[in-house]
Amino acid sequence: MKINRLSSKILFLFLLSFLVFSPIISLAQLDINVEPPSSNSIKIKNPIKINSIVEFLKEILKAVIKIGIPLIVLAIIYSGFLFVTAMGNPEKLTKAKDALLWSLVGAAVLLGAWAIAELIVTTIPKLE
């Protein structure tokens, strides 16, 4: 009981300190070498190095792949753990089989989305 209260207090303090200090850490630095804007034109710098929607979607897909593949590996390892701990119990074996099935379905969806995106990216420039 005391451990639970202590851990909840530590979690509360951590979240409170995160809320207090995250704006301080995330503030951007000022660029001292910026010229004052002329009266004729104002130029806004693009902070993101992406100039088109295709590049934006490509970067999002890369991030999803980088996050998704390790999650799939962990899910397959977890389903293997379920198989080992089932020890012949039919209910636990069914749960382990379902976990493996859905892990593989997730992998197929993720890799299929990547393959379709690559197909579209390589096909569209040829159409123009």
ROZANU-536114 format. One record per residue (C-alpha): residue in three letters; x negated, y, z negated. Coordinates in steps of 0.1 Angstrom, whole numbers, plus 2048, in hexadecimal, padded with zeros to 3 digits. Each point is the difference from the previous one (the first is absolute). Example, Ala and Ser with C-alpha at 12.3 -4.5 7.8 and 13.67 -1.06 7.14 Angstrom:
2
ALA7857D37B2;SER7F2822807;
***
This chain:
128
MET800800800;LYS7E48187F7;ILE7ED7F7820;ASN81F808815;ARG8048227F0;LEU7DB807804;SER8007F7824;SER81F815807;LYS7EF81E7EF;ILE7E17FB815;LEU8147FD820;PHE81381F7F7;LEU7E08147F9;PHE7F17F3820;LEU81E80B815;LEU8018227EE;SER7DB806806;PHE8057F6825;LEU81C819804;VAL7EC81B7F0;PHE7DF7FA811;SER80A7F5823;PRO80982380D;ILE7DE80C7F4;ILE7EE7E5812;SER814803820;LEU7FC825806;ALA7EE807820;GLN7E1816801;LEU801821811;ASP7EC804821;ILE7EA81E7FA;ASN7F5803825;VAL82480680D;GLU80381F815;PRO81D8177F9;PRO81C7FA81A;SER80281981C;SER820813805;ASN8047F0823;SER8007DB7F7;ILE8017EA7E1;LYS7F17DD803;ILE8097E57E8;LYS7E67E47FC;ASN80D7DD801;PRO7F57EE7E0;ILE8087DF80F;LYS7E97F481C;ILE81E7F1813;ASN80D81381E;SER81C7EA80D;ILE81C7EA7F3;VAL7EF7E1810;GLU7E08067EB;PHE8158067E1;LEU8137E0804;LYS7DF7EE808;GLU7F180C7DF;ILE8207F67ED;LEU7FE7DD80F;LYS7DC7FD7F7;ALA8088097DC;VAL81C7E77FE;ILE7EA7E580F;LYS7E48087E7;ILE8197FE7E3;GLY8157E380D;ILE7E57E7808;PRO7F27FE7DD;LEU8237FE7F2;ILE8087E3817;VAL7E07EE7F5;LEU80A8057DC;ALA8237F3807;ILE7F27E1810;ILE7E97FB7E3;TYR81D8047E8;SER8157E6813;GLY7E27E87FE;PHE8008067DB;LEU8257F87FE;PHE7F97DF813;VAL7E57F77E7;THR8158087E2;ALA81F7EE80D;MET7F17DE7F8;GLY81B7ED813;ASN81E8137F2;PRO81880381E;GLU80E8227F5;LYS7DD80F7FC;LEU7F57F0821;THR81E811812;LYS7F78217F1;ALA7DB7FC80B;LYS80B7F6823;ASP81781F802;ALA7E48167F4;LEU7E87F281B;LEU81B80381B;TRP8088247F8;SER7DB8097FE;LEU7FA7F2822;VAL81F81180E;GLY7F38217F2;ALA7DE7F9810;ALA8117F9821;VAL8158207FE;LEU7E18157F8;LEU7EA7F181B;GLY81D801819;ALA8058257F9;TRP7DB806805;ALA8007EC821;ILE81F81380D;ALA7F18227F7;GLU7DF7F7812;LEU8147F481E;ILE813821801;VAL7E18157FB;THR7EE7EF81D;THR81E800817;ILE80C8247FD;PRO7E181180E;LYS8017EA81E;LEU82480B808;GLU7F6825803;
***
